[in-house]
Every structure is written in structure tokens, then in C-alpha cells.
Amino acid sequence: MEFKLPNRREFLKDTGITASFLLFLTLGGIESCARQTRSRPIRRRINPASPDSMAALDIYKDAVAQMRALPSSNPRSWSAQARIHGTISAGFNKCPHGTWFFLPWHRFYLSYFEEICQQLTGHNEFGLPYWNWSMDRSIPSPFWQSGSVLNYSPRTATASSTLPISATGHSRMETLLNETNFLIFGSGKPGGTPSGKGPFESGPHDHVHVFVGGTMNSPASPLDPLFWTHHCMIDYCWYDWNVNRGHNNTNDPAWGNQSWNNHFVDRNGNSVAVQVASSITLPLTAYQYEESQVGTSAVNQSLLVRNAQEIDLVKTRLQKGAEVRLVTKKQIPFSRGADLITDKSLSREINIAPAEFMKIINEQASEKIILNAGFARFPNDSNFYVRVFVNLPQANAQTSIEDIHYAGSFAFFGTNAQQDVDNMHHMHKPLYMIDLTTAVQKIKQAGMLDENKKLTVQF
């Protein structure tokens, strides 16, 4: 077991299985922007063996120290920047989680924070370093150095703790980044069915918050300098998904036209207004990423951007977006009011036999089997995560994620009961999307699926 599980009783509520039809169609065109982008800052992977990486980390330390020295009333101060995300009793509740606004909101958050770091340190070439937790499963050593502003407390993890490969390993990341539908990869459309946290947000994003623990597993998570390097990795994964893997975001106006006023401040501390559509091309205009391994496949060289012309082509594609749909064809509630005890397995039968959706099982890529799991109550301590298996009644915390029955996992970042009461941050009942399709297909291919016997799901 990677985590010590508290002996708490939880309630699994409103859980349903949904077969969803996904339609993709690339539409229209938008003029590309002609900005000069070759000299934009480079966001480098944190790597103690790289002088460039360590130089960026030194600038980051300087910025953190200067922001901490500012009075809390200064909008560029360390505490003020954390309050944007939400801290206990701050009265702020600005960051969206569990919806398709999760990725663009945090991209803006990082970008303006990066500008503040540049202004305070005088290093306009500075790019935020990112913690590639898929390659480096322990917290990077510079964040444990005695006396460093990066060595923050409290944290649950220690210098020797390692992230579970079930959440952030290369194989798991490959699966997540190969998801082509933005409504699953980027989390669901508010009010959509199915909806809620997609496997990327509830997986590596939430797991890292829970793994680091302490302040990182609370609304005040930006107070830990690791927060910014973690979310920089999240943004790099979105960039990788868009650019290196050629996937498109939605062109739904309800997404692109969403705006936020007075959420962020610029390098001079002035409030700004932003619109989601303008976040799409920021990695191509405002900063760039040093490439590093995320999944198991090699980077598609034909999709890499190497010059201004190629950048313009990618910008045009991303600005167009695509008509992405997640249409529920059949919804089957199968468990309500069930108790989930964190140190024991919960198994539930789905009131449907595989024979009813054999096209999906036979690898018809246009359809998926999505499990929606909603929780009505959470524990006071949420330093654990839940693995999901299909048709494996004997599954437990030690069952390997290499087992063909493994479907995915999710964690409980932002669900600490007392913190929610204190400042109403994340005061929602998170809904998780778990894609069962691949697991069911593998079971079928192994000859272990009875088409006429109902499926079971184990938590």
C-alpha cells in the first residue's frame, strides 16, 4: 500500500454507468497571431543534474523570498497569490475544479504568477520550472534543503516517499494522454452527463496534492512552493496533449467565451480580465516548455513546433478547436447509499450484461463506458486514493495496476471537511468520471468475459 488508509466510513452516492457517443469534427479557421515568439521564456524540468534547471530554480527561490517579504495587502505577495486560489477564512473561492475550466484557469494563474516572478527578480527570461512527477516520483531534493524557502512545512511526504505509479507512472500517463475527447481529458462540461472530474484531474493532479499532503492537500496549497511546479507540470501535460499529440480542445462558445474579471493581477499588481480563448495559445506565445518524458510513446516529431511558421500552423489549429461531444446514450444507476470503508473493498453489480454493448467491447472507438461516482460525505483526513477494478471481486489495495481488470483511480484533493466549513473552498460534492472501456475490452480479449453475466465494479 502506498498510503496509510484512515479507518473512516464513506458513502458512495449516485453512481451510474453511462455509454457515451463521442463525435469529433474540426471546423472553421481563425487568423494566426503574428507575435514574435522565439525568445519567450523556457519552463524547464526540475533536474539537479542540469545547470540551466538549477539556474531557473535559483531565480524561483529569489522570487519566492521577495514575494514573502511583501506585505500581505500587496496583491503580488506570496499570501495574496495563495488567496487567489483559496485559503482558509480568506473568503475566496475562485479556482474551478471538476469542470472543463480547470485547465485554462490554472494556466492563467501560472502565467501571471510567472510575470510577477520576472518583475521582482529582474529576470524577464525566467520560466517557471516544472516537477515532472512521471519521471521523478519523489519530491525533488532542492525542496528539502535546510534553510531554503522551498523547504516548506507541513508536508506529509518525506524526502524518500514515492508517488504510486498507478497515478503518475509513464504507462498510466500514456493512457490518459491518449484520450482524444476534451470533455474527458479536461474534465466535464458543467451540467453535462456524464460530467465531473476527468481521469487526468482526479488522477495525477489530485494524487500529487494528496501525496505531498499537509498544506498541499488543502485550499491553501499555493503556500507550498511545490504547488506552482506541480501545476506547471499539469500545464505541460495539456500542452503535450494539444501540441505533441495533436488533440483539440472544444470549440464550444460556452468554454471559449468564459471570462474572469479581477481573479489575477499582472506583473505590476494590476487586476486583469481574461477570457478562456486567449489561454489556448499561451505556450506558443508567452512561454515554451523544455521537453521531457511523460508517457511511454516517443514524441511525434511531425507535430513538434520548431519555427514561427510551424507555431502559426499549430496556433491556427488550436484556435479553431473541434466540435467535441459527450452524448449519453444509456444511463444505468446501479448503487445508491453504499458505504465505502477505506481499508476494505466495495463491490457492486451493474444491472447490465456485456451483450448489451458489445460494439463498445469490440473496440468501436466512437463509444465509451463511463462510470460516474459521486460522494456525499468525505473523511476529515483524505490522505488516500481509490482504485477501481472491473469483474475482480478479490481486488484489494495490493492488487497490481498491471492487472487487466484495473480501470483507474481517483483521489480526494480539496475535500477536507473542516477546511470546507472554514472557507467554503471546494464546497461541492465531487463527481468522478472513470473510463471502464479499456479494462472491459482487455477482459474480453483474454476470454474472461461472459456476455450474459452482469458486470461488477470494485472500489
C-alpha positions as CSV (number, residue, x, y, z in Angstrom):
1,M,0.0,0.0,0.0
2,E,1.3,3.4,-0.9
3,F,-0.8,5.2,1.6
4,K,-1.9,4.5,5.2
5,L,-5.6,4.5,5.0
6,P,-7.6,6.0,7.8
7,N,-10.4,3.9,9.2
8,R,-13.2,6.1,8.0
9,R,-16.6,5.2,6.6
10,E,-17.7,6.9,3.4
11,F,-20.8,6.9,1.4
12,L,-20.9,6.2,-2.3
13,K,-23.8,8.0,-3.9
14,D,-25.5,8.5,-7.2
15,T,-23.2,6.1,-9.1
16,G,-24.1,5.3,-12.6
17,I,-22.6,3.7,-15.7
18,T,-23.0,5.6,-19.0
19,A,-22.3,4.6,-22.6
20,S,-21.4,7.8,-24.3
21,F,-21.1,8.5,-28.0
22,L,-18.2,10.8,-28.9
23,L,-18.3,12.9,-32.1
24,F,-15.3,14.8,-33.4
25,L,-15.4,17.3,-36.3
26,T,-12.8,20.0,-37.0
27,L,-14.4,23.3,-38.0
28,G,-13.6,26.7,-39.4
29,G,-10.5,28.8,-39.2
30,I,-9.1,31.8,-37.3
31,E,-6.2,34.1,-38.4
32,S,-3.0,33.2,-36.7
33,C,-1.3,35.8,-34.4
34,A,2.0,37.2,-35.8
35,R,3.7,37.8,-32.4
36,Q,7.4,37.1,-32.2
37,T,7.8,34.0,-30.0
38,R,11.3,32.6,-30.4
39,S,12.7,34.3,-27.4
40,R,9.9,33.5,-24.9
41,P,10.9,32.1,-21.5
42,I,11.6,28.4,-21.2
43,R,9.9,26.4,-18.5
44,R,12.4,23.7,-17.6
45,R,12.0,20.3,-15.9
46,I,13.5,20.4,-12.4
47,N,16.6,18.4,-12.7
48,P,19.5,18.7,-10.2
49,A,21.9,17.5,-12.9
50,S,21.0,20.3,-15.3
51,P,22.8,23.7,-14.7
52,D,20.0,25.5,-16.7
53,S,17.4,23.9,-14.5
54,M,19.2,24.8,-11.3
55,A,19.6,28.4,-12.5
56,A,15.9,28.7,-13.1
57,L,15.3,27.2,-9.6
58,D,17.7,29.9,-8.1
59,I,15.6,32.6,-9.7
60,Y,12.4,30.9,-8.4
61,K,13.8,30.9,-4.9
62,D,14.7,34.6,-5.2
63,A,11.1,35.4,-6.4
64,V,9.6,33.3,-3.5
65,A,11.7,35.2,-0.9
66,Q,10.8,38.6,-2.4
67,M,7.1,37.8,-2.5
68,R,7.1,36.6,1.1
69,A,8.8,39.8,2.1
70,L,5.9,41.9,0.7
71,P,3.0,42.9,3.0
72,S,0.0,40.6,2.6
73,S,-2.0,43.6,1.4
74,N,0.2,43.7,-1.7
75,P,-1.6,41.7,-4.5
76,R,1.8,40.3,-5.6
77,S,2.7,39.0,-2.2
78,W,3.0,35.2,-1.5
79,S,0.0,35.2,0.7
80,A,-2.1,37.3,-1.7
81,Q,-1.3,35.0,-4.6
82,A,-2.3,32.0,-2.5
83,R,-5.6,33.7,-1.6
84,I,-6.5,33.8,-5.3
85,H,-6.7,30.0,-5.2
86,G,-8.4,30.0,-1.9
87,T,-7.1,29.8,1.7
88,I,-8.8,29.2,5.0
89,S,-11.1,32.0,6.0
90,A,-10.0,34.2,3.1
91,G,-13.4,34.3,1.6
92,F,-12.1,33.5,-1.9
93,N,-13.5,30.7,-4.0
94,K,-12.1,31.4,-7.5
95,C,-10.4,28.3,-8.8
96,P,-12.6,25.9,-10.7
97,H,-12.2,22.2,-10.2
98,G,-14.2,19.3,-11.7
99,T,-15.2,21.2,-14.8
100,W,-13.6,22.0,-18.2
101,F,-12.4,25.4,-16.8
102,F,-9.9,23.6,-14.6
103,L,-7.1,23.7,-17.2
104,P,-7.4,27.3,-18.6
105,W,-8.0,28.9,-15.2
106,H,-4.8,27.4,-13.7
107,R,-2.9,28.3,-16.9
108,F,-3.7,31.9,-16.4
109,Y,-2.9,31.6,-12.7
110,L,0.6,30.3,-13.5
111,S,1.2,32.8,-16.3
112,Y,0.6,35.9,-14.2
113,F,2.5,34.4,-11.3
114,E,5.4,33.8,-13.6
115,E,5.2,37.5,-14.8
116,I,5.4,38.6,-11.1
117,C,8.5,36.5,-10.6
118,Q,10.1,38.0,-13.6
119,Q,9.3,41.6,-12.5
120,L,10.5,41.1,-8.9
121,T,13.8,39.4,-9.8
122,G,14.6,41.4,-12.9
123,H,14.8,38.2,-14.9
124,N,12.4,38.6,-17.8
125,E,13.8,35.4,-19.3
126,F,12.6,33.4,-16.3
127,G,10.3,30.4,-16.9
128,L,8.7,28.5,-14.1
129,P,10.3,25.2,-13.5
130,Y,8.1,22.1,-13.5
131,W,8.2,18.9,-11.4
132,N,7.9,16.0,-13.8
133,W,6.5,13.6,-11.3
134,S,6.1,11.0,-14.1
135,M,9.9,10.8,-14.3
136,D,10.8,11.8,-10.8
137,R,8.4,10.2,-8.4
138,S,9.9,11.7,-5.2
139,I,9.8,15.4,-4.3
140,P,12.9,17.0,-5.9
141,S,15.8,17.3,-3.5
142,P,16.1,21.1,-3.7
143,F,12.7,21.3,-1.9
144,W,14.2,19.6,1.2
145,Q,17.4,21.7,1.6
146,S,17.7,23.1,5.0
147,G,17.1,26.8,5.2
148,S,15.7,27.1,1.7
149,V,12.5,29.0,1.0
150,L,11.5,25.9,-1.0
151,N,11.6,23.6,2.1
152,Y,8.0,24.2,3.2
153,S,6.2,22.7,6.2
154,P,3.9,20.9,6.8
155,R,4.1,18.1,4.3
156,T,3.0,14.5,4.8
157,A,5.5,13.1,2.3
158,T,9.2,12.7,3.2
159,A,12.3,13.0,1.0
160,S,12.2,9.3,0.4
161,S,8.4,9.0,-0.3
162,T,7.5,8.0,-3.8
163,L,4.3,8.6,-5.8
164,P,2.3,5.5,-6.8
165,I,2.9,4.5,-10.5
166,S,-0.9,3.8,-10.7
167,A,-1.4,7.6,-10.7
168,T,1.6,9.1,-12.4
169,G,3.7,6.4,-14.0
170,H,4.6,6.5,-17.7
171,S,2.1,3.8,-18.6
172,R,-0.8,5.5,-16.8
173,M,0.1,8.9,-18.3
174,E,0.2,7.3,-21.8
175,T,-3.4,6.1,-21.3
176,L,-4.5,9.5,-20.0
177,L,-2.8,11.5,-22.7
178,N,-4.2,9.2,-25.5
179,E,-7.7,10.2,-24.5
180,T,-8.9,12.3,-27.5
181,N,-12.0,13.8,-26.1
182,F,-11.5,17.1,-24.3
183,L,-14.7,16.6,-22.2
184,I,-13.0,13.6,-20.6
185,F,-9.4,14.8,-20.6
186,G,-10.1,18.3,-19.5
187,S,-12.9,17.4,-17.1
188,G,-16.6,17.6,-17.9
189,K,-18.9,20.4,-19.1
190,P,-20.8,21.9,-16.1
191,G,-24.2,20.3,-16.0
192,G,-23.2,17.7,-18.6
193,T,-23.9,13.9,-18.4
194,P,-21.5,12.3,-17.7
195,S,-19.6,15.1,-16.0
196,G,-17.2,15.8,-13.1
197,K,-13.5,15.4,-12.7
198,G,-12.0,13.6,-15.6
199,P,-9.3,10.9,-15.1
200,F,-6.5,13.4,-15.6
201,E,-7.7,15.8,-12.9
202,S,-8.8,13.2,-10.4
203,G,-5.7,11.1,-11.2
204,P,-2.3,12.7,-11.3
205,H,-3.5,16.2,-10.3
206,D,-5.3,15.1,-7.2
207,H,-2.9,12.3,-6.3
208,V,0.1,14.6,-6.2
209,H,-1.8,17.1,-3.9
210,V,-2.7,14.2,-1.6
211,F,0.7,12.6,-1.8
212,V,2.6,15.7,-0.8
213,G,0.0,16.3,1.9
214,G,0.0,18.9,4.6
215,T,-0.7,22.3,3.1
216,M,-0.7,20.9,-0.4
217,N,-3.8,18.9,0.4
218,S,-5.7,21.9,1.5
219,P,-7.3,25.1,0.0
220,A,-4.1,26.9,0.9
221,S,-1.9,24.6,-1.4
222,P,-0.2,27.5,-3.2
223,L,1.6,28.4,0.0
224,D,3.8,25.4,-0.7
225,P,6.3,26.3,-3.5
226,L,5.7,22.8,-4.8
227,F,2.2,23.8,-5.9
228,W,3.5,26.0,-8.7
229,T,5.9,23.4,-10.0
230,H,3.2,20.7,-9.8
231,H,0.6,22.8,-11.7
232,C,3.3,23.8,-14.2
233,M,3.6,20.0,-14.9
234,I,-0.2,19.8,-15.3
235,D,0.0,22.7,-17.8
236,Y,2.9,20.9,-19.6
237,C,0.7,17.8,-19.9
238,W,-2.1,19.9,-21.5
239,Y,0.5,21.4,-23.9
240,D,1.7,17.9,-24.7
241,W,-1.9,16.7,-25.3
242,N,-2.6,19.7,-27.6
243,V,0.7,20.0,-29.5
244,N,2.8,16.9,-29.3
245,R,-0.2,14.5,-29.6
246,G,-2.3,16.7,-31.9
247,H,-5.5,16.7,-29.9
248,N,-8.0,19.6,-30.0
249,N,-9.9,21.5,-27.3
250,T,-13.6,22.1,-27.6
251,N,-14.9,24.9,-29.8
252,D,-18.0,25.3,-27.7
253,P,-18.6,29.1,-27.1
254,A,-19.6,28.3,-23.5
255,W,-16.0,27.3,-22.9
256,G,-14.0,29.7,-25.1
257,N,-16.1,32.8,-24.2
258,Q,-15.9,32.2,-20.4
259,S,-14.2,35.2,-18.8
260,W,-12.8,36.0,-15.4
261,N,-12.5,39.6,-14.1
262,N,-10.3,40.5,-11.2
263,H,-9.1,37.0,-10.5
264,F,-5.5,37.7,-11.4
265,V,-3.0,40.6,-11.3
266,D,-0.3,41.4,-13.7
267,R,3.5,42.0,-13.0
268,N,2.7,45.4,-11.6
269,G,-0.1,44.2,-9.3
270,N,-3.0,45.5,-11.5
271,S,-6.2,43.4,-11.9
272,V,-6.7,41.9,-15.3
273,A,-9.6,40.5,-17.2
274,V,-9.1,37.2,-19.1
275,Q,-11.1,35.0,-21.5
276,V,-10.6,31.2,-21.9
277,A,-10.0,31.5,-25.6
278,S,-6.8,33.5,-25.0
279,S,-5.3,30.8,-22.8
280,I,-5.1,28.3,-25.7
281,T,-2.0,29.6,-27.3
282,L,-0.1,30.9,-24.3
283,P,2.6,28.1,-24.5
284,L,3.2,29.2,-28.1
285,T,3.4,32.9,-27.4
286,A,4.2,33.7,-23.8
287,Y,6.5,30.8,-22.8
288,Q,7.7,27.4,-24.0
289,Y,8.5,24.0,-22.5
290,E,11.7,22.1,-22.3
291,E,10.5,18.6,-23.5
292,S,10.8,15.6,-21.1
293,Q,9.2,12.2,-21.0
294,V,5.6,11.9,-19.8
295,G,4.2,8.8,-21.4
296,T,5.7,5.7,-23.0
297,S,5.5,6.7,-26.6
298,A,8.1,8.8,-28.4
299,V,7.2,12.4,-29.2
300,N,5.6,12.7,-32.7
301,Q,8.4,14.7,-34.4
302,S,6.0,15.8,-37.2
303,L,3.9,17.7,-34.6
304,L,6.8,19.5,-32.9
305,V,7.0,23.2,-33.4
306,R,10.4,24.4,-34.4
307,N,9.9,27.7,-36.2
308,A,7.5,30.6,-36.5
309,Q,5.7,29.1,-39.4
310,E,5.0,25.8,-37.6
311,I,3.9,27.8,-34.5
312,D,1.4,29.7,-36.6
313,L,0.0,26.4,-38.0
314,V,-0.5,24.9,-34.5
315,K,-2.0,28.2,-33.2
316,T,-4.5,28.2,-36.1
317,R,-5.5,24.6,-35.3
318,L,-5.8,25.2,-31.6
319,Q,-7.8,28.4,-32.1
320,K,-10.3,26.5,-34.3
321,G,-10.8,23.8,-31.7
322,A,-13.2,21.0,-32.6
323,E,-16.8,20.1,-32.1
324,V,-16.4,17.7,-29.2
325,R,-19.5,15.9,-27.8
326,L,-20.2,13.5,-25.0
327,V,-23.7,12.4,-25.6
328,T,-25.3,9.9,-23.1
329,K,-26.9,7.0,-25.0
330,K,-27.9,5.0,-22.0
331,Q,-27.6,5.7,-18.3
332,I,-27.9,3.0,-15.7
333,P,-27.9,3.8,-11.9
334,F,-26.6,0.8,-10.0
335,S,-25.7,1.8,-6.5
336,R,-27.0,4.4,-4.0
337,G,-26.2,5.0,-0.4
338,A,-23.4,2.4,-0.3
339,D,-20.8,2.5,2.4
340,L,-17.2,2.6,1.3
341,I,-14.7,1.8,4.1
342,T,-11.3,2.9,3.2
343,D,-9.4,-0.2,4.2
344,K,-11.8,-2.6,2.6
345,S,-13.0,-3.4,-0.9
346,L,-16.5,-2.5,-2.0
347,S,-18.0,-4.5,-4.9
348,R,-21.2,-3.6,-6.7
349,E,-23.1,-5.3,-9.6
350,I,-24.1,-3.3,-12.6
351,N,-27.6,-4.0,-13.9
352,I,-26.4,-4.7,-17.4
353,A,-24.8,-7.6,-19.2
354,P,-21.9,-7.0,-21.7
355,A,-24.1,-8.4,-24.5
356,E,-26.0,-5.1,-24.5
357,F,-22.9,-3.1,-25.5
358,M,-20.7,-5.5,-27.5
359,K,-19.9,-2.8,-30.1
360,I,-18.0,-0.9,-27.4
361,I,-16.3,-4.0,-26.1
362,N,-15.3,-4.9,-29.6
363,E,-13.2,-1.7,-29.7
364,Q,-15.6,0.6,-31.6
365,A,-13.7,3.9,-30.8
366,S,-16.7,6.1,-31.1
367,E,-18.3,4.9,-27.8
368,K,-17.1,4.5,-24.3
369,I,-18.3,3.1,-21.0
370,I,-18.0,5.9,-18.4
371,L,-18.6,5.3,-14.7
372,N,-19.8,8.4,-12.7
373,A,-19.1,8.1,-9.0
374,G,-20.3,10.8,-6.6
375,F,-19.6,11.0,-2.9
376,A,-22.0,12.6,-0.4
377,R,-19.6,12.7,2.5
378,F,-15.8,12.7,3.0
379,P,-13.4,11.9,5.8
380,N,-11.7,14.6,7.9
381,D,-8.4,13.1,6.6
382,S,-8.2,12.5,2.9
383,N,-4.7,11.1,2.5
384,F,-5.8,8.1,0.5
385,Y,-7.0,7.3,-3.0
386,V,-9.4,4.7,-4.5
387,R,-8.5,2.2,-7.2
388,V,-11.3,0.9,-9.5
389,F,-11.4,-2.6,-11.0
390,V,-13.9,-4.4,-13.2
391,N,-15.0,-8.0,-12.6
392,L,-12.4,-8.7,-9.9
393,P,-14.2,-9.4,-6.6
394,Q,-10.9,-10.3,-4.9
395,A,-9.3,-6.9,-5.7
396,N,-7.7,-5.2,-2.8
397,A,-5.1,-2.4,-2.1
398,Q,-2.3,-4.7,-3.1
399,T,-3.7,-5.7,-6.5
400,S,-1.4,-4.7,-9.2
401,I,-2.4,-1.9,-11.6
402,E,-0.9,-4.1,-14.4
403,D,-3.9,-6.4,-13.8
404,I,-6.1,-6.3,-16.9
405,H,-9.1,-5.6,-14.7
406,Y,-7.7,-2.2,-13.5
407,A,-9.7,0.8,-14.8
408,G,-8.2,3.7,-13.0
409,S,-8.0,5.6,-9.7
410,F,-9.0,8.9,-8.1
411,A,-8.0,10.9,-5.0
412,F,-9.8,13.4,-2.7
413,F,-8.0,16.7,-3.0
414,G,-9.9,19.6,-1.7
415,T,-12.4,17.5,0.3
416,N,-11.2,18.1,3.8
417,A,-14.4,18.6,5.8
418,Q,-13.2,21.1,8.3
419,Q,-11.4,23.2,5.7
420,D,-14.5,23.4,3.6
421,V,-16.5,24.6,6.6
422,D,-13.9,27.2,7.3
423,N,-13.8,28.9,3.9
424,M,-16.3,27.2,1.6
425,H,-13.5,26.3,-0.8
426,H,-14.4,23.3,-3.0
427,M,-17.8,23.2,-1.4
428,H,-19.1,20.8,-3.9
429,K,-19.7,17.0,-3.9
430,P,-17.1,15.9,-6.4
431,L,-18.2,13.7,-9.2
432,Y,-15.6,11.5,-10.8
433,M,-15.5,10.0,-14.3
434,I,-13.8,6.7,-14.6
435,D,-13.4,5.2,-18.1
436,L,-14.1,1.4,-17.9
437,T,-13.8,0.8,-21.6
438,T,-10.2,-0.4,-21.9
439,A,-10.5,-2.7,-18.9
440,V,-13.6,-4.3,-20.2
441,Q,-12.0,-4.7,-23.6
442,K,-8.9,-6.4,-22.1
443,I,-11.0,-8.8,-20.1
444,K,-12.9,-9.7,-23.3
445,Q,-9.7,-10.2,-25.3
446,A,-8.4,-12.5,-22.5
447,G,-11.5,-14.7,-22.9
448,M,-12.6,-13.8,-19.3
449,L,-15.9,-12.0,-20.1
450,D,-19.3,-13.8,-20.0
451,E,-21.5,-11.7,-22.3
452,N,-24.6,-12.7,-20.4
453,K,-23.3,-12.2,-16.9
454,K,-23.6,-8.8,-15.3
455,L,-20.5,-6.7,-14.8
456,T,-19.2,-5.9,-11.3
457,V,-17.1,-2.9,-10.2
458,Q,-14.7,-3.0,-7.3
459,F,-13.6,0.1,-5.3
